[in-house]
Amino acid sequence: MFYFFGVGLNLFLLVLLLSKKSKSFADKILAGWLLVIGCHLSLYVLSQQPVTLDNIHQMGVSIPFPFLHGPFLYLYTAAVTQLLPVNRKWLLLHFLPVAVILVFAIPLFAMSAAEKMEVLNNKGRDYADFMFVAGWVMRVSGVAYVIWCFLLLRQHKKNIGELFSYEERINLNWLRYLIYACLAVWIIIIFVKKDSFIFGAVVVFVVLLGYFGIKQVGIFGPNISLPGVPDQVPAADSESKKNNPAIADDATNAAGTHLPNGLPPEVNLNKKYSSSGLNPEAAGQIHEKLTRCMKEDKLFTEPELSLSTLAAKLGVHPNYLSQVINAKEGKTFFDYINFLRVEEFKRLVGLPGQEQFTLMSIAMDCGFNSKSSFNKNFKKIMGQSPSEYLAQLAGSSPSSPHNI
């Protein structure tokens, strides 16, 4: 009954995903993966029936399926983090082991029912070496794909620091938990080696996928664009280009042009300005303009401020702005904006009459959009909690007239 529940839930999630309008590439990958999981789980349920000459032909059908889960996990993670390679045709190479397995398994599939029954009775006669090698390749590739996905998440976190001033809703912690769940399944495959436990873990994984999928906006419901990433990065007009030498022709042409993986150009920061045409004089001008804008307009108080949005307001290319912040401030965009927010909080909390406001209300006025984000960034920058800072400021006990 437990496995039937897993198959049913898997089918429900697949129908839910297929009925979704405007499916993204990540949605299509997830739909394919759910289909594979559903088929694999169904084959296991069927294998629990007594083997007869009438159903012997299902033997061996599930052999290629374990080789599919690793590639699908990688492809889905890469699509969600927007870290897919530019040339997507190479993605098919991830499924090459499946093709090889199918080729080697053709003689088994072509056998008559009587011949397959004889193989079964002889515990895999003539296929023992093949199954041994395939088993180890499956285990190694499965764990390797899990590690690869964790590396993608680490790169995604780094990109957040370069592009956004906040982490909420884009840190993909839910995806991290799913990858941990996949790792748990592979651990059971490697060390427990018992099908009932393995497929029981698969059912639990499907439940987690459904929970996080329904809870996380945009997976099984309407697509939500990555916050802070506009459909296009506005190209600077001719007047801005004339007045700002930092905007070169190549940069202006790049603005607003999407890369093949669907990301705006500023996400492609892997080469770290290796071919930047930004000269020291232009960098100084951008930094001066940035400092003045932050001081006068206090753009850092916008809770979901992104690099592309700020670059558009300043009339410079996002890559150049990121380079200036890294070089002149010695910080990522994320750290720079949150440093300014903390400094603004320190200024506001010291003003007369601020005792009537809570720390969180003041923090939100500075651009923080959650208590956890405020506390985390304040302690990272100041080395102490907000309450400890106020106590030190007042020269009193940790109690404060402010309330969180």
C-alpha positions as CSV (number, residue, x, y, z in Angstrom):
1,M,0.0,0.0,0.0
2,F,2.9,2.4,0.8
3,Y,4.4,2.0,-2.7
4,F,1.0,2.4,-4.3
5,F,0.7,5.7,-2.4
6,G,4.0,6.8,-3.9
7,V,3.0,5.9,-7.4
8,G,-0.3,7.8,-7.0
9,L,1.3,10.9,-5.5
10,N,4.0,10.8,-8.3
11,L,1.2,10.7,-10.9
12,F,-0.7,13.6,-9.2
13,L,2.4,15.8,-9.2
14,L,3.1,15.0,-12.8
15,V,-0.4,15.9,-13.9
16,L,-0.2,19.1,-11.8
17,L,3.1,20.0,-13.5
18,L,1.8,19.2,-17.0
19,S,-1.3,21.3,-16.5
20,K,0.9,24.3,-15.6
21,K,0.8,27.1,-18.2
22,S,4.0,28.6,-19.6
23,K,6.3,25.8,-18.4
24,S,9.9,26.7,-18.0
25,F,12.8,24.5,-19.1
26,A,13.2,23.5,-15.4
27,D,9.5,22.5,-15.4
28,K,10.0,20.3,-18.4
29,I,13.0,18.6,-16.9
30,L,11.1,18.0,-13.6
31,A,8.2,16.5,-15.6
32,G,10.6,14.1,-17.3
33,W,12.1,13.1,-14.0
34,L,8.7,12.5,-12.4
35,L,7.8,10.3,-15.3
36,V,11.0,8.3,-14.8
37,I,10.5,8.0,-11.1
38,G,6.9,6.9,-11.6
39,C,7.8,4.3,-14.1
40,H,10.7,3.0,-11.9
41,L,8.5,2.8,-8.9
42,S,5.7,1.1,-10.8
43,L,8.1,-1.5,-12.2
44,Y,9.2,-2.3,-8.6
45,V,5.6,-2.7,-7.5
46,L,5.0,-5.1,-10.5
47,S,8.1,-7.0,-9.6
48,Q,6.6,-8.0,-6.2
49,Q,4.2,-10.3,-8.0
50,P,5.1,-13.9,-8.5
51,V,7.1,-14.4,-11.6
52,T,5.4,-16.5,-14.3
53,L,5.9,-17.0,-18.0
54,D,3.1,-14.4,-18.6
55,N,4.9,-11.6,-16.8
56,I,8.6,-12.6,-17.1
57,H,9.1,-10.1,-19.9
58,Q,9.2,-7.3,-17.4
59,M,12.5,-8.7,-16.1
60,G,15.4,-6.4,-16.8
61,V,13.2,-3.5,-18.0
62,S,14.2,-1.4,-14.9
63,I,18.0,-1.9,-15.5
64,P,18.5,1.5,-17.2
65,F,16.4,3.6,-14.8
66,P,18.9,4.1,-12.0
67,F,21.3,5.7,-14.5
68,L,18.6,8.4,-15.3
69,H,18.1,9.9,-11.8
70,G,21.6,11.4,-11.5
71,P,21.4,13.3,-14.8
72,F,17.9,14.5,-14.1
73,L,18.9,15.8,-10.7
74,Y,21.8,17.7,-12.2
75,L,19.7,19.1,-15.1
76,Y,17.0,20.2,-12.8
77,T,19.4,21.8,-10.3
78,A,21.3,23.5,-13.2
79,A,18.1,24.8,-14.7
80,V,16.7,26.2,-11.4
81,T,20.0,27.9,-10.5
82,Q,20.3,29.1,-14.2
83,L,23.7,27.5,-14.5
84,L,23.0,25.3,-17.5
85,P,25.8,25.3,-20.1
86,V,25.3,27.6,-23.0
87,N,25.2,24.8,-25.6
88,R,22.4,22.6,-24.5
89,K,22.9,19.9,-27.1
90,W,25.8,18.6,-25.0
91,L,23.3,17.8,-22.2
92,L,22.4,14.6,-24.1
93,L,25.8,13.2,-23.2
94,H,24.6,12.8,-19.6
95,F,22.3,10.0,-21.0
96,L,25.1,8.2,-22.8
97,P,25.5,5.5,-20.1
98,V,21.8,4.7,-20.4
99,A,22.3,4.1,-24.1
100,V,25.3,1.9,-23.5
101,I,23.4,-0.1,-20.9
102,L,20.5,-0.6,-23.3
103,V,22.8,-1.8,-26.0
104,F,24.3,-4.4,-23.7
105,A,20.9,-5.4,-22.5
106,I,19.4,-6.0,-25.9
107,P,20.2,-9.8,-25.9
108,L,18.4,-10.1,-22.6
109,F,15.3,-8.2,-23.9
110,A,15.3,-10.3,-27.1
111,M,15.1,-13.7,-25.2
112,S,11.9,-15.8,-25.2
113,A,9.9,-16.2,-21.9
114,A,11.4,-19.6,-21.4
115,E,15.0,-18.4,-21.8
116,K,14.4,-15.5,-19.4
117,M,13.0,-17.9,-16.9
118,E,16.1,-20.0,-17.2
119,V,18.3,-16.9,-16.6
120,L,16.2,-16.0,-13.5
121,N,16.5,-19.6,-12.1
122,N,20.2,-19.5,-12.6
123,K,20.5,-16.2,-10.8
124,G,21.5,-14.1,-13.8
125,R,23.5,-16.6,-15.8
126,D,25.9,-15.0,-18.3
127,Y,25.0,-11.5,-17.0
128,A,26.7,-11.5,-13.6
129,D,29.8,-9.6,-14.8
130,F,27.6,-7.1,-16.7
131,M,25.4,-6.4,-13.6
132,F,28.4,-6.1,-11.3
133,V,30.1,-3.4,-13.5
134,A,26.8,-1.6,-14.2
135,G,26.0,-1.6,-10.5
136,W,29.2,0.1,-9.5
137,V,29.0,2.6,-12.4
138,M,25.5,3.4,-11.2
139,R,26.6,4.0,-7.6
140,V,29.6,6.2,-8.5
141,S,27.7,8.3,-11.0
142,G,24.8,8.8,-8.6
143,V,27.0,10.1,-5.8
144,A,29.1,12.2,-8.3
145,Y,25.9,13.9,-9.6
146,V,24.8,14.7,-6.0
147,I,28.2,16.3,-5.3
148,W,28.0,18.2,-8.6
149,C,24.6,19.6,-7.6
150,F,26.0,20.8,-4.3
151,L,28.7,22.6,-6.2
152,L,26.1,24.3,-8.4
153,L,24.2,25.5,-5.3
154,R,27.5,26.9,-4.0
155,Q,28.0,28.8,-7.3
156,H,24.4,30.0,-7.1
157,K,25.0,31.4,-3.6
158,K,28.0,33.2,-4.9
159,N,26.0,34.6,-7.8
160,I,23.4,35.9,-5.3
161,G,26.2,37.9,-3.6
162,E,27.2,39.4,-6.9
163,L,23.7,40.2,-8.1
164,F,21.3,40.7,-5.2
165,S,21.0,42.5,-2.0
166,Y,18.9,39.8,-0.3
167,E,18.7,36.0,-0.1
168,E,15.0,35.4,0.8
169,R,13.1,33.4,-1.8
170,I,16.2,32.9,-4.0
171,N,18.6,31.0,-1.8
172,L,17.0,27.6,-2.9
173,N,17.3,26.0,0.5
174,W,14.4,23.8,-0.5
175,L,16.4,22.4,-3.4
176,R,19.3,21.7,-1.1
177,Y,17.0,19.6,1.1
178,L,15.9,17.6,-2.0
179,I,19.5,17.0,-2.9
180,Y,20.2,15.8,0.6
181,A,17.2,13.4,0.2
182,C,18.7,12.1,-3.1
183,L,22.0,11.5,-1.3
184,A,20.2,9.6,1.4
185,V,18.7,7.3,-1.2
186,W,22.1,6.6,-2.8
187,I,23.6,5.9,0.7
188,I,20.8,3.3,1.2
189,I,21.6,1.8,-2.3
190,I,25.3,1.5,-1.5
191,F,25.2,0.3,2.1
192,V,21.8,-1.2,2.7
193,K,21.3,-2.9,-0.7
194,K,17.7,-3.9,0.0
195,D,15.0,-3.0,-2.5
196,S,12.2,-2.5,0.0
197,F,14.3,0.2,1.8
198,I,15.5,1.8,-1.4
199,F,12.1,2.2,-2.9
200,G,10.6,3.2,0.5
201,A,13.2,6.0,0.5
202,V,12.1,6.9,-3.1
203,V,8.5,7.3,-1.9
204,V,9.7,9.6,0.9
205,F,11.6,11.6,-1.7
206,V,8.4,12.0,-3.8
207,V,6.6,13.1,-0.7
208,L,9.3,15.7,0.0
209,L,9.2,16.8,-3.6
210,G,5.5,17.3,-3.4
211,Y,5.8,19.2,-0.1
212,F,8.5,21.6,-1.2
213,G,7.0,21.8,-4.7
214,I,3.6,23.0,-3.5
215,K,5.1,25.2,-0.8
216,Q,7.6,26.8,-3.1
217,V,5.9,29.3,-5.4
218,G,6.4,28.7,-9.1
219,I,7.2,25.0,-9.2
220,F,3.7,23.5,-9.6
221,G,1.9,26.8,-9.9
222,P,2.4,29.9,-12.2
223,N,6.0,30.7,-13.0
224,I,7.5,33.4,-11.0
225,S,10.5,35.3,-12.5
226,L,13.7,35.3,-10.5
227,P,13.2,38.4,-8.2
228,G,15.4,41.3,-9.2
229,V,16.3,40.0,-12.6
230,P,14.4,42.0,-15.2
231,D,13.5,40.6,-18.6
232,Q,16.0,43.0,-20.1
233,V,18.7,45.2,-18.7
234,P,18.0,48.6,-20.1
235,A,20.6,49.8,-22.5
236,A,22.0,53.2,-21.7
237,D,20.7,56.0,-24.0
238,S,23.1,58.0,-26.2
239,E,23.1,60.9,-23.8
240,S,24.2,58.7,-20.8
241,K,26.8,57.1,-23.0
242,K,28.1,60.5,-24.1
243,N,28.4,61.7,-20.5
244,N,29.8,58.5,-19.1
245,P,33.0,57.1,-20.6
246,A,32.5,53.8,-18.7
247,I,29.8,52.8,-21.2
248,A,31.7,51.2,-24.1
249,D,30.0,50.2,-27.4
250,D,30.4,46.5,-26.6
251,A,28.9,46.9,-23.2
252,T,26.0,49.0,-24.5
253,N,25.2,46.4,-27.1
254,A,25.4,43.6,-24.5
255,A,22.9,45.3,-22.2
256,G,19.4,43.9,-22.8
257,T,20.7,40.9,-24.7
258,H,19.9,37.5,-23.1
259,L,22.4,34.7,-22.9
260,P,21.3,31.4,-24.3
261,N,20.7,30.1,-20.8
262,G,18.1,32.8,-20.1
263,L,20.2,34.9,-17.8
264,P,20.9,38.6,-18.4
265,P,24.5,39.4,-19.2
266,E,25.5,40.5,-15.7
267,V,25.1,36.9,-14.4
268,N,28.0,35.8,-16.6
269,L,30.7,36.9,-14.1
270,N,32.8,33.7,-14.2
271,K,35.7,35.3,-16.1
272,K,35.8,38.0,-13.4
273,Y,36.3,41.0,-15.6
274,S,39.3,39.4,-17.4
275,S,38.4,41.3,-20.6
276,S,37.0,44.5,-19.0
277,G,37.5,47.7,-20.8
278,L,36.9,49.8,-17.7
279,N,39.8,52.2,-17.1
280,P,40.7,53.6,-13.7
281,E,39.3,57.1,-14.5
282,A,36.0,55.7,-15.6
283,A,35.9,53.4,-12.5
284,G,36.5,56.4,-10.3
285,Q,33.6,58.2,-11.9
286,I,31.2,55.3,-11.5
287,H,32.3,54.9,-7.8
288,E,31.7,58.6,-7.2
289,K,28.3,58.5,-8.8
290,L,27.4,55.4,-6.8
291,T,28.5,56.9,-3.5
292,R,26.5,60.1,-4.2
293,C,23.5,58.1,-5.2
294,M,23.5,56.0,-2.1
295,K,24.0,59.0,0.1
296,E,21.4,61.2,-1.4
297,D,18.8,58.7,-2.7
298,K,19.4,55.9,-0.3
299,L,18.6,53.3,-2.9
300,F,19.9,50.6,-0.5
301,T,16.6,50.9,1.5
302,E,14.8,49.1,-1.4
303,P,14.4,45.6,0.1
304,E,14.8,43.8,-3.3
305,L,17.4,46.0,-4.9
306,S,19.4,44.1,-7.5
307,L,22.7,44.8,-9.3
308,S,20.8,45.2,-12.7
309,T,18.3,47.6,-11.2
310,L,21.0,49.8,-9.6
311,A,23.1,49.7,-12.8
312,A,20.1,50.9,-14.8
313,K,19.5,53.8,-12.4
314,L,23.2,54.8,-12.7
315,G,23.3,54.4,-16.4
316,V,26.2,51.9,-16.4
317,H,26.7,48.3,-17.4
318,P,26.1,45.8,-14.6
319,N,29.5,44.2,-15.1
320,Y,31.2,47.5,-14.7
321,L,29.2,48.4,-11.6
322,S,30.0,45.0,-10.0
323,Q,33.7,45.5,-10.9
324,V,33.7,48.9,-9.2
325,I,32.0,47.7,-6.1
326,N,34.4,44.7,-5.8
327,A,37.5,46.9,-6.4
328,K,36.7,50.1,-4.7
329,E,34.7,48.8,-1.7
330,G,36.3,45.3,-1.4
331,K,32.9,43.7,-1.1
332,T,30.3,41.8,-3.2
333,F,27.2,43.7,-4.2
334,F,25.3,41.8,-1.4
335,D,27.8,42.7,1.3
336,Y,28.1,46.3,0.1
337,I,24.3,47.0,0.2
338,N,23.8,45.3,3.5
339,F,26.8,47.2,5.0
340,L,25.0,50.4,4.0
341,R,21.8,49.2,5.6
342,V,23.6,48.4,8.8
343,E,25.2,51.9,8.8
344,E,21.8,53.5,8.2
345,F,20.3,51.4,11.1
346,K,23.1,52.6,13.4
347,R,22.4,56.2,12.4
348,L,18.6,56.0,12.9
349,V,18.7,54.1,16.1
350,G,20.9,56.8,17.7
351,L,18.5,59.6,16.8
352,P,16.3,61.1,19.6
353,G,12.8,59.7,19.8
354,Q,13.6,56.4,18.2
355,E,13.0,54.5,21.4
356,Q,9.3,54.3,20.5
357,F,10.0,52.1,17.5
358,T,11.0,48.5,17.5
359,L,14.4,47.4,16.2
360,M,12.7,45.5,13.4
361,S,10.6,48.5,12.2
362,I,13.8,50.5,12.0
363,A,15.6,47.7,10.2
364,M,12.9,47.5,7.6
365,D,13.1,51.2,7.0
366,C,16.8,50.5,6.2
367,G,16.0,47.9,3.6
368,F,16.0,44.6,5.5
369,N,13.0,42.4,4.7
370,S,13.2,39.9,7.5
371,K,14.3,39.5,11.1
372,S,16.7,36.7,10.3
373,S,18.3,38.7,7.5
374,F,18.7,41.7,9.7
375,N,20.3,39.8,12.6
376,K,22.5,37.7,10.4
377,N,23.9,40.7,8.4
378,F,24.2,42.9,11.5
379,K,26.2,40.3,13.4
380,K,28.4,39.5,10.4
381,I,29.3,43.2,9.9
382,M,29.4,44.4,13.6
383,G,30.5,41.2,15.3
384,Q,27.6,41.4,17.8
385,S,23.8,41.2,17.8
386,P,21.6,44.4,17.5
387,S,20.6,44.1,21.1
388,E,24.2,43.8,22.3
389,Y,25.1,46.8,20.1
390,L,22.3,48.9,21.7
391,A,23.4,47.8,25.2
392,Q,26.9,48.8,24.5
393,L,25.7,52.1,22.9
394,A,23.7,52.9,26.0
395,G,26.4,51.7,28.4
396,S,23.8,49.6,30.2
397,S,22.6,46.0,30.5
398,P,21.5,44.0,27.5
399,S,17.9,45.2,28.1
400,S,16.9,48.0,25.7
401,P,14.0,50.4,25.3
402,H,13.7,48.9,21.9
403,N,11.8,45.7,21.2
404,I,12.6,43.3,18.4
